[in-house]
């Protein structure tokens, strides 16, 4: 089974009970459905030119029914359990469900509509029930446990042994060892939690759209350049409202705040963002997250753990909430001290301009930009013309992958896509053989979830004979028609980050799909992506893509040096806002099983005070009520992973620096020993085998400018 999908439901029972797709009948799934048979497109890419919105749910439900039947055959097999008739059979199950669900997840997150949202809501509890139907099947678990018990005598190869251990642990972690009564209770908790998570996602999407700043007064947008104003006017036209619209990004702070000179406008945008899910009862998420936290704590108690965090971290690199919190707590003093010094510098600028007010969150980026200009003589408006999105992609992101790993990229305009902005590239390995398909969908839309992410349509597997089909999604501002897509250096880093995930998915050289690609623990899986960020400023890569969009001229050396010198500007702020979000996540998820419902506003205030992160001018990167990562995206008790893997990625980059930097030899070694391994080894041992020792925090303190 593909445990990272974690999207399984008792579909046979549901179909029999009449739980049918939105607007569908039981007979709707058949040969006419584009998911009925494997895709005939190259790499088995989804046939988006033939898929209708109404096709997804019937295919997913039929796929779940098919997989449940397959699992029942395994569980009821009269032959004694063997690795082949149990584990290999499970790995080969659920192919219809996987191909339909992968496409549905991509489109429902990046290009949703009322039909897809209705299907997602209908599927959420069914998927949770299907997962339980498999993981809580006593006969199936008996076979898994029998092989696990005999594993030392079976002469399994290393990957097969790892599959046995990972699968057994997944069953136990999901509750396979519980009594029948406790299993029944667990199913109820899982079903309610899945329904609430879907409700959270729907409310957040609507709330974020509704909280966009709308104005018909161009003076309110003083400070925006012509391109930004054109994009705001086009956004208003798209919504059929007069004037201008500034859409919200998923984080607390908003990009426009760095440019807007009218303080009242900045404050309005910030409050729209901060209160986005509290502006109307219909989209208020606070009751949902309070109940979700309580459900998770109750489930953990049922499973024998003191908290959801203890349950979640049991198979992560950190292992315990105490270890994760100790790691974060050690960073708080240095981060907040640096943030406070940055705040003092910003306040000095405000005072020098006789602003007559104390620094607030909505002032930080605007005046911080002035501090950056003063300290480094660096103006973001001067930098952006050298970062045209697709030039960055092809001559930066792709170029680095070529220099490190020998990859080449060929655009495929014959592969159908779900939206006209999406582009597709075939990835060729260093020997010229096809390696993967890569999709990219970079521009923000109102019907797209916030943030940036990577996932797979097809996970590579030698057992199934599949190559990788992966995609990156982001929310970069779309320019007005006919204008270039000029992006910030922060956006450049985002592109390198998400492509690091894509490389991890493409390079998987594993037999079993359950262990392939980006399947490792959260506090390891962000390592390849954050490591890939380092190449954005590497001289030979940077000079290859930092070109003026009109003239093609290289960025002047003086401007390049300013960017490098300013690389750690605002690092105290950035680290503090992420620490606040990570500590807030952990506080929610160390609640014990008997804890009452929490008041989210009061809980958040107390949690930040307890961790010494209640700095008025530095808000948490996410507020609890719109923290999508932890409520509906699999990062519950795991947001600390972004910090944990900063330690890994900086430590790893130091190895490259010590061994000659960017080279094919270094890249191939990293690919072979890290990127290709998926979850086939203990992750700590995987890292140590490549690095030669365990990771240390030294390089992180160095590269983030945090050494005293």
N, C-alpha and C positions, 0 to 999 in steps of 0.2 A: 504494500500500500504506500501511497505517497503521503507520508504523515504531514508534510508541510502544507498540503492543500487543506487538510483538516475540515473538509467540507463534504460530509457523508450523511445520508438520511435513510430511514426505513421506507423506501419508496414503494415497494410492492404493497405494503399495507396502506400507504397513503393513497395510491392510485385506486386500490380496491375500495377505499372509503370515500372516494369521490373528491379527493383534494386535488383539483385540476388546475392547470395554468390559467392565467388571466385570459379570458375570452377563448379558452381552448376546450376541446373534448378529448376523451381518452383515445379516440381514433386519430387524433391530429398527428401523432408521431408515426411516420412510415417512410418509405423510400423517397418521398418527395422532400423530406426534411434534409437540409444540407449537412446535418451532422450524422445522418443515418449510417454513412460509411466513412472511412478515413478520407481526408481530403486528398485529392489527386494533384493539388498544386505542389510546386517544389517545396521540399522540407515539410510537407503536410501543413502548410500555412492555412489559416482559416479562410474559407471562401466568402469573404465579406460582400462580394458582389452578388451572392445568392442568398445571404442570410437576411431574413426579415426579423423585426423585433419580436414577433410572435413565435419565432422558431426556437428560441433559447429554452424556455421553460419546459415544453414537452420533451425536448432532447435531454435536458438535465434530469428530469424525473424518470424518463425511460432508462437513462444511464445509471441512475441510482438503483432502479429496480434490477437492472442487469447485474450490477456489481453485488447487490445483496444476494441474488441467486447464486452468483459465483462463490461468494463467501460461504453460503449455506452448503454448497457442494464440497467445499474444503472441510468445513466443520463436520459434515456427516459422512465423510469418506470412511468406509469400513477398514481400509488399509491402515496399518500403523503409521503414525506421523513421521515424515522424513523432511529433510530440508527442501527437497524438490516438490513434494506434493503439498507442502504447507507454505513455506516462505516464497519459493519461486512462483507458485500459483497465485499467491496474494499480490506479488509484484506485477503479474500479468493481468490483474483484474482491473475493472473500472475504466477501460479505455474510452468508451463512449462518454461516460460522465466527465472524464478528464478533458477531452477535447471540447466538449460543449461548455463546461464550466470555465475553462481558461479563457475562451473568447468572451463569454458573458461577463466575467469579472472585469476584463479589460474595458469593454464598452460601457458597462454600467458605472464604472468609476470615472471614465474619461469623456464620455459622450452620452450621458443619460437622457431620459425623457420619461413622461408619465407611464408608458407601457413597461419600460425596463424597471422603473422604480416599483411599480406594482408587482412585477415578477420577482424582484429582489425581496420585497416584503413577504410575499407568499412563500418563497423558497427558504427564507432564513430558518424558521423553526423546523422545516422538513430536513434541511441539511444537518442541523444539530441532532435531530432524532436519528438520522442515518448513521452519523458518526457513533452515536451510542449503540445502535443496533449491531454494529461490527465490534467495537472495542469492548462492549459488555456482554458479548456472546460467550457463555461459559464453555461450550464445547470447542469453539474456535480457540479460546485462550488456553484450554487444556493442551491443545496440540502445540501451540506456540511455546507454552511453558515446558512441555516435554522435551522439545528440541533444545530449548535454552538450558535445561538441566543437563542434557547430554553433550553440550557443545564442545567440551574439552576432549571428547572421545571421537568426534566425527571427522577429524582431519580436514576441517574446512579451511579454505584459503582466507586471507586476512579480511578481504571485503565481505565475504559471506559471513564470517564470524561477527564482524561489526554489524551487519544487517540483523542477525539474530539478536544481538544485544540491544540495538537501538529499537527494534520492533517490540521486543519483550518489555523494555522500559516504557515505551509509548503506551502499551496496553495497561501496564500497572499504573502509570501516571494518569490514565483516563478512567481508572476505577475498576479494572477487570477483577481485582481481588476482593471487591466488596461483597457483602451479603446481598441477596436478592432484594431485601427491603431497602437497603441503602442504595442499590442500583436504581430502584424505582424513584427514590428521592433525588438522586443525581440527575436522572433524565429530566425531571421537572425543573430543576435549577438550570440545567443547560438550555432547555427550550426557552425559558423565560429570559435568560441572559442573551441568547441569540436574537430574540425578538426585540429586546431593548436596544441592543447594539445597532440593529438595522434602523430602528426608530431614531436613535441618536444621529446616525449618518444622514438620514433624510432631512431631519430638522436642521442640522448644521449646514447642509448645502443650501437650503432655502434661506436660513438666517444670514449666511455670508452674502448671498445675492442681495437680500433686502437691505443689508446694512451698508451698501455702497453709498458713497457721498454723491448726491445729485444737486447740481446748482445751475442756475441760468445766468449767474453773475460772473463774467470772466475775471473781474477784479479779485474775486475770492480765490482764484487759482494763480495769483501773481507768483512768479518764480518758476513756473513750469515753462519749459522751452516749447518751441513751435511743434515739434514732433509729439511731445507729451500731450499738448492741448488738442492736437488733431486726433490722437488716439482716444482721448476723453470724449471728444465730440462724436467720434464714430461709435464709441460704446453707448452713448446716449441714443444715437440713431438705432442701434441694434435693439435697444429696449423700448424704442418708440416714445421717448420722453424728450422734452426740449432741453437745450443747453449742453451740459457736460456731466459725465459720470466717471467717478474714480472707483473702480471695483476694489474689493478687499482681497488681499492675499490671506493665506491660512494662519500666518503667525500674528502675534500681537502688534508689533510695529509694522508700518506700511512703507513701501518704497518712496511714495510721493512726499513723505514727511521731510525728507532730506532737501527738497527743493522749495516747498511752499513757504513764502515769506509772511503770509498773513497768519498770525498766531491763532486767531479764532478758527480758521479752517483746519489748521493742524489739530487743534484740540477736538474739533468735531469729528475728524477722521479717527483720531485715537479712541474717543469714546464710542464711536460706532463699532470699532473693532473690539474693544474691551468688553462691551456690553452686547455684542451681536446676538447672543443666544438668550438675552433677557429682555429684548425689545418688544416681544409679543408672547402671549401665552402659547400660541400655536407652535412657536419654535423655541420655547424655553426648554433647555436640556437638563436643568439642575435636578429635578426629581428623578430623571432617568439615571444620571450618573451616581446619585446617592444610592439608588436601589442596585445598580450594577456592582458597585463596590461591596455592598452588603451581600449580594448573591455570591460574589467571588469568594468572600471570606467564609461564607457558609459552606460552599463547595470544598474549599481547602480543608476546613475542619472535618468534613465528611470523609475526605481522602487521607486524613491522618496528619495534616500539616497545621502549624500554628497560624499561618496566614497565607493569602494568595501568593504573596511574594516568595515565601518559603517554598511553596509548591512550584511556582514558575521557575525559580532559579535553581531548582534541584538538579537540572541537567545542563546548566549554563557554565561558562568558564568561572564566574565569580562564586558559584555554588550556593551562597547564602546571602540573604538580605544584609546581614551584618557586615559581610565582606564588601558588598557593593556600597553600603552606606559609609563604611570606614574610608573607602577609596574617595568617595565624593566629599566627605567631611574634611578630608585632608586638603582638598583643593579650595574650600570656601574661604579661608583667611587670605590666601594670596590673591584669589580672584576678586574678592570684595575690596581689598586694599587698593588693588589696581583700578577697579571701577570707581572708587571714591576719589582717587587722584585724577582720573579722567573727568569726573563730575566737577571737581574744583577748577580744572582748566576751562571747562565749558562755562561754568558760572562766571569766571573772570571775564570771558568774552561778553557775556550778557551784561555784566556790570559796566564794562568799558563802553558799551553802546548805550548805557543808561536805560537798560530795559526795565528796571524797577520791579523785577519779579524773580522768584526762586525757580531754579531748573525743575521742570516737570518732564514726564516721559515723552510728551509730544514735542518737546523742544530739543531733545537729545540729538536726533539725527541732523536737524537743521543747523544748530550751532556746532555740533560735533564736526560737521562738514567744514565749517569755517575754521575750526581748530586744526583740522587736517590740512586745509589749504595753507594756514599760517605756519604750521610745523613742518610740513613737507612740500609746500607749494604745489599741492596736487588737487586738481579740480576734476570731479567725475565727468563733467561735461566735456572736458578736454580729452578724457580717456575713451569714452564710449565710441567715438568714430572709428577706433581701431579694433573694435570687437563686434563685427557683424556676425550674427548668430551662425549662419551656415558656413561662413569662412572659418569660424572658430571650430565648428564641428569637423569639417573636412581637413583643414590644415593645422588643427591643433589636437583635438581629441583623437581623430583617426591617425594623424601623423605620429603621435606619441605611441600609439598601439603598434604602428608599423616599425618604429625604431626599437621598441622593446621586444616585440613578439613576432615581427615579420608579417603582420596582417595587411591585407589589401581589401579595399571596399569598392563595390560596384553597385551603383544605384539600379534598382529593379522597378521600373514603372509598370511592369506587367503584373505585379502582385497587388491584388485588390486591398483597399484600406477602408476603414469605417468612417473616415472624415477626411475632407480634402487637404487639410494641413499636414496629414501624416505622410512621412517619407519612409521608404524601405530600401535597405542596402543588403546585398549579399556579401558575406564576409569570407574571404579566401585565406587559407592558412599559408604559412611560409613556403610550403611545397606546392602551392597552387590549387590544392584540393579545397572543395567547399567545406566550410566549417559551420556556418550559421547564417540565419537571417536576422537582421536588426531593424526594428521599427523605431522611429522617433516622432513624438507628438509634443511639441514644445510650447505652443501658445495657450494662454489662458482663455477659457470659455466659461460662461455662467453655468453650464451644465457639466462642468468638470470638477471633481473633488480638488481641494486645495493641496499644495505641496508638490513634491517631485518624487518619483518612484520608478523602480524597475520590477518587471516580472516576466514570466515566460508563457508563451502559447504552447510550446513543446519543450520538455526537458530532455536533454541528451541522455541516452542510455544504450549501452552495448547490448543489453538483454533484449530490448525492444527494437534495436536498430535505428534509433532516432538521433538526428542532429538537432542542435539548439535553434529555437525560434524565440527571441527575446525582444523586449521593448523597454524604452525609456519614455516617461511622461513628465512634463514640467508645466509650470504656469508662468511663463515669461510674457511680458506685455507684448501684445500684437500691435505692430505699427499700423498707421493708417494706410490705405491702399496706395501702392506705388512708393512707399517709403521703406528704407532699409530697416531691418530688425537689429538695432544697435542695443547692446546689452552692457550691464555693468560687469566689473571684474568679479563681483560676488556671484553673478549669474554664470560667468565662465567656470568658476569653481564648482557650481552645481552641476554643470554639464560633465565635467571631468569626474565628479563624484558618482553620478548615476551610471556613467559608462564603466566605472570600476566594478559596479554590480553586474553590468552586462557582461564584462569580460569573465567574471567569476562564473556566470551562467553558461557562457559559450565554451569555456575551456574544460568543463567537467569531463574527466576521462574515467568514468566509473561504469560499472556493469549495471547497477541497480538504480532505478529512477528515484527510490526513496532516499538515496544517499547522494544524489546528483546536484551539482551546482550550488545554489544559494540555500541549501538545506541546513547548514550548521546553526549553532546557537546564535541568538541575537547579539551577544557580546563578542562574537567573532565575525559574523556576517557583514558588519559594517566596516571591518578592517580593510578588505580589498578596495572598497569604494573610497574610504577616506585616504588610503594610501595613494590611490590614483590622482588625488587632488594635487599632490606634490609636483606632478609633471607640468601643471599649468604655468608655473613660473620658472621651470627649468630652462636655462638660456636657449639651447638649440630648439626647443619646442616653442617657447614663447616668441622667439624671433621669426618662427615659421608662420605663425598665425596672426600676430599683432600687426595688422596691416590696415592702412586707412581705406575705408570702404569706397572712396571716390578715386583716389590716386593709386592705390596699391602700395604706397610707400610704407616702409617699415616704421614702426614707432621710434621716434627719436630716442637716442640712448639716454638723454637726460630725463625724459618722461618715464622711460622704463625703470631707471634707477629710483625715481620717486615712488613708483608702485612698489618696488622691492623694499625700500626703506619704510614705506607705510604699511607693509604687509601685516604687521602686528598692531597697527593702530586700532584702538577701541577693543583690544583683546580682553581687557578686564570686563567690559560691558558684555561682550559676546559670551565669555565663559560664565559670567554670573547669571545671565538670563537662561542659559542652558542648564546650569546647575539648579536654578530655581525650579525649572520644569521637571528635571530628573528627580530632585528631592521631593517635589510635590507628588509626582507619580508614585514614588516609593512609600510616602506617608499614607496615601490612599490604600495601598495594597499590603501594608503590614497590619491593617486592622484585624483584630481577632474575630473568630467565627461568631461570637456572641455580641458583637458591637451593634448598637442601635443605628438607625438611619442618621446620617450626618447632614448638617446644614452646609451645603457646599461653600458658601461665602465665608462663614465662620471657620469652617475646617481649613480652607485655603489660607486665611489670614493667620491662624494659629500655626499651621504647618510651616509657613515661611518664617514666622518669628522664631519657632523652635530651632530651625536650621540656620538662623542668622542671615537670612536672605531677603528680609523685608526692607529693601532699600527703595525708597519712594520713587526715585528717578529711574530705577532699573526694574521694569516689570518682568514677570516670568515670560519666557518665550511663548508659552501657551498658558491660557487660563484654564482651569479645570473644565469649565463648561463648554470649551471648544477644542479640547485636547484630543483630537482625532486619533493620534498615535496610540493612546492607551485605552480608549473606549471602543474603537471599532477597527483597529488596524494591526492588532497582534503584538503591540509593544507594552502591554500592561506589565508593570514592575520591570520594564526593560529599557526605559528611555536612557538610563545611565549608560547603556551600551555605546552611545555616541561618544561619551567621555572615555570609557574603558578602551574603546578601539582607537581613540586618539593616541593613547599610550602605545598601542600596538603599531599604529601606522607611522608615528614619528620614530619609534625605535627601529622599525623596518627601513624607513628612509635613511636613517643614520647608517645602517648596514650598506645600503647602496652607495652613500657618500664615501664610506670607508673602503669600498671595493671598486672604485672607478666610475660611479654614477650610472647614468643611462647607457646601457649597452645591450646588445642582443644576448650576450652570454649571461649577464645578470638577469635579464628579463626571462630567458628560458629557464633558468634555475628557479626563479620565483614562480613561474607558471607550473613547472613540474612538481615543485614541493609544496606549493600553497594553493594556487588557483585551480589546479586540476583535481584536487583531492576531494572536494565536496565534504561530506561528513563521514568519510571512510576511516578516519583515525580519531583518537583522542585529540582534541583541538590544542590543548596545551602542549602535548608532545609533538604535534604537527609543527607548531610555531618554533619550539625549541630545536627540533631537528633542522629546520631551515636556518634559524638565527645563531644556533650554537650555544644558546643560553636562554633562560626565561626573560621576558620583557622587563624593562625598568622604566621609571617615570622620568629619567634624566633628559632624554631627547625631547619629550613633550614640554618640559619646562624650558628647554633651550629654544625650540622652534616656535613656541607660542609667546616668547618674550616674557616669561613669568619668573625667571630666576631673579632673586633679590639683587 
